[in-house]
């Protein structure tokens, strides 16, 4: 099993300290796709941030290939995150002063292995071509549409060949047509590279397109439909 979330509990310190996640369990295998639906405030982003090691649970374990990565030091966790996990958010978070190609290469800036860096550059060129942005590779994000920027963000998330791609409302700021195109792109790249995909979404349409779909309710994942 690529990813195993075991008995995760998370409570934010506030007046109402009800756990957002309560003994939550989930599993995801290599190449699998999963949608996480649920009402606003149900804890979807919290769960995704914990899986992406951007946040830590109060208790529980997070196994990646049978190793509990919560045991890693912060430094090792950061390098694990950089190597194994790609992120796409609702807004693309591209750097306005960098070109499309430069933005895509940002995750590789810390890579010391020159051969790997070269592979990433080749991969960047292939992926930019594949998502239909070759003619835009030297342009700045401000000159691109929202859908195009999100396609760049997807390429950037995949540049390091992560094992898991985490997408938090990736189509939330797009119109229907662009939303459809981004979902299709995520699924295509998932099929091509066997990258596991977890999508947090409000969209039932996206939920139906993932092989597995759950609803986050009362701190736990329940099968959706
Ligand atoms: P969703 O993604 O399903 O909308 P979130 O995971 O963003 O839900 O939030 C779940 C709950 O936790 C909400 O009630 C939210 O207000 C609260 N919450 C999220 N992040 C924090 C934080 N950093 N500090 C305090 N409360 C938070």
Boltz pocket constraint, residues with backbone or C-beta under 6 A from the ligand:
constraints:
  - pocket:
      binder: B
      contacts: [[A, 12], [A, 13], [A, 14], [A, 20], [A, 38], [A, 39], [A, 40], [A, 41], [A, 42], [A, 43], [A, 44], [A, 45], [A, 46], [A, 47]]
      max_distance: 6.0
